Amino acid sequence: MSSRKKKYDTKRLQQIISQLSGEIDTDADEIFPAYIIKGEGHLWCYSPSAKTMVRILRGSKAFLLNEPSNKNEQAMVFVPYEIVDIDMDELEEIGYN
């Protein structure tokens, strides 16, 4: 068996899910800003967990799971019910909405 290392922090994902459900923990390190996927229609993104392309609705709220180290890399984001890789120029920060 090969050990696969996740490219995101599972604790951060749990905090984001709690934040979405309205259960903000007072012991949480931080609250994560929301992003929106720019444009209209659909966008095809790679899902590392499904190992395939998935269709994401533009205009959806997204949360960063990791920040890319340079501009050529894609960010891994949590769009409700999916974890996908997406270019940072497709995202617009909307803050703590």
Secondary structure, DSSP 8 states (H G I E B T S, - for coil): ------SS-HHHHHHHHHHHHT---TT-S----EEEE-SSSEEEEEETTTTEEEEEETT-EEEEEE--SSTTS-EEEEETTEEEEE-GGGEEEEE--
